């Protein structure tokens, strides 16, 4: 429900001043008065979701204002009275008309016109975008991006400090090497007198030395070739090849997942959000939020993660992924809310499909070639499997990562955190589903059942059982299910929980009724006795 807004004259004058200076769209338009149906030219200024109009461009005080939140603006044809006739009617026929329809009951539409068609299109588009709610949604998305970018900046600062220390160490090493070069040059200067004697050597000696140099080079190359071939065939090299292949497959899977999220947001979420703002919405904004929840935020998160993966592939064969998971892990808590809401979102979608207009519109969206014949339920299910997919990928990656590898510990930490998050989400989904199951059973019982409102009451199973009459005197004196006055066998619908056992009868209309006596049995005070003698 939209909240009311209270303005005083000071606020209105201040906003009017801002509209005249910084308005999104400003210019002369003709406005039709509701009382006389005459057109009067006014100077209009649009600021955020407020439309002001002045007597002239130099007027200091506005002549009126309109709140555009929740309105709809559309082009309309020229009035029928302007179709033909005098030169004045022909001039009016060249005008371009559009109407602003307000969402408030009792408020008449605002009819406007202008001489330029392009100017009219710009006014219609500007009024369409004049929504404070859209600004808040865009602000929330930008804040999510800003928080993530701040984390990236902090990580880059740490990496810059590490590189700075490495550069300092390298400068020290360069100075040491320079001093060694100076010492070697001094030794070379001392050896020069002996070089003159080498020039006078015998030609045969020179040939022998040349052959020896050739043989030493050949033996050295042969040795290194053997070393390289042995390494290529070694288990370590095979493990590294498998590790690189796992990373390449991970990038392909992430690219496919980002595309699936893109289709979910751009082919379903955003069109349905626009449809909910139409004059006759087939779905409400609350239902859209319940179905999609934070899908758009998840898409932005994985787009950034995918860009990071592609940057790492560009630096192949050096593949360092641990820092990307360090950035991704704090943001994955948004999946808890999505997974917790998943079953409820499918129920809301099923209820909305009962509306023929919505079902027809949804089938049009699903016919989009980008969906490849998949339904909306399929796209809503993809995020449910992303955390387990990451866990499997990290498990395979660790299987081919040596224990002395530089990012072994970071990958193990990321895997443990993802497994912990997966367990928490599984427990929350189980609790939520149990509560919904209990409430569904409670609604099927005509008299209701207060014990099913206990959140610690866990559903075990249900089914039909035959309630037998009381046993004969002299044998077992314990009471069987139900009343002592039962004289013949009867079929009962039974529900077993962790703390209680419910016994119901089904009427001819299919409704369930608790037995008046013994319909609710506390398992804490019961004893189960199994009779082997069927007679």
Secondary structure, 3 states (H helix, E strand, C coil): CCCCCCCCHHHHHHHHHHHHHHCCEEEEEEEECCCCCCEEEEEEEEECCEEEEECCCCCCCCCEEEECCCCEEEEECCCHHHCCCCHHHHHHHCCEEEEEECCCCCCCCEEEEECCHHHHHHHHHHHHCCCHHHHHHHHHHHHHHHHHHHHHHHHHHHHHHHHHHHHHHHHHHHHHHHHHHHHHHHHHHHHHHHHHHHHCCCHHHHHHHHHHHHHHHHHHHHHHHHHHHHHHCCHHHHHHHHHHHHHHHHHHHHHHHHHHHHHHHHHHHHHHHHHHCCCCCCCCHHHHHHHHCCHHHHHHHHHHHHHHHHHHHHCCCCCCCHHHHHHHHCCCCHHHHHHHHHHHHHHHHHHHCCCHHHHHHHHHHHCCHHHCCCCHHHHHHHHHHHHHHHHHHHHHHHHCCCCCCCCHHHHHHHHHHHHHHHHHHHHHHHHHHHHHHHHHHHHHECCCCHHHHCCCCCEEEEEEEEECCCCCCCCCCCCCCCCCCCCCCEEEEEEEECCEEEEEEECCCCCEEECCCCCEEEHHHCCCCCCCCCC
